[in-house]
Amino acid sequence: MRFLDRRKRDDSGRRENLVFGAGIVGNLLALEAFRALLGLPAAASGRVIVFDFMESTSKKHVVLRKLWCSACFATKAKVEATT
């Protein structure tokens, strides 16, 4: 809030969007849980979605996979151990 106070201008029209932020995030999480229960791929799979409620915008950023990362590339032994 200090950031908003230092700006010295009226942002009341933009701050209204912050109230709905919790509901939007909750609905998106519920959608992802529903998709997981149905066995569908996640909508944000391989991406990070950033919501800016002050500007009412969203951006999608692709997550790059690293060949040496064990979380990015499951090995055959790792897959067999989990099943």
N, C-alpha and C positions, 0 to 999 in steps of 0.2 A: 504494500500500500504506500510505502514511502516513495516509491518510484512514481506513482500516480500523483502524489501530493507535490512532488518537485516539478511536475510539468506545468503547473500554474495555468491550466485551462480546463474548461468544463468538458468532462468526458461522460456525463451522466447518460447520454444517449448510447454510448458504447458500453458502459458498464452494465446496462440492462442485459446484455448477452451473457454475462457471467452467471446469472441466475439459472439459465437453462443448461449450462455446461454439465452439471452433475447428471441431469436427466438424459442428456445425449450420450454421455459416456456410459451410463448404466444401460441404456438401450443397446449400444454397440457391444458391450460385454455380454449381455443376454443373447444377442444374435450370434456371437461367436460360440457361446456355450451350446446353443441350440444346434448350430452347424456341427459342432463336435459330437453331440449326442446322435445326430443322424448319420455321422460318418462322412460328411461333406468336407471338402478342403476349406481351410480358413480363408476368409476374405483378405486378411492382411498377411497371408503367408509370403515370407520373403521380403516384406516391406515394413516400414515404420510409418505410421500415420500420425502427423502432428497437427493438432487443432489449435488455432489461435482464436480464442473467443473474443478477444478485444477487437480484432479486425474482421471477425466472422469468415475466416478462411481455413482451409485445410490443405496440407501438402503431403504427398506420398514420397517416401525416400526408399530406394531399393537398398537392401542389405546385401553387400558383396560376400560371397562365400569364399573362404580360404581353403586351399587344398590340404593344408596341414592341420586344420581345425577338426578335432574329433566331434564337436557338436554340429558342424556344418555337413560333414560327410560321415555317415555311419558306416563302420566297417562290417564285413560279413559276420565276423565273430560276435560283434556287439549286437547285431540284429538277432542272431540265433540265440544269444544269451537272454534277451528280453522276451522271447516267445516260448 
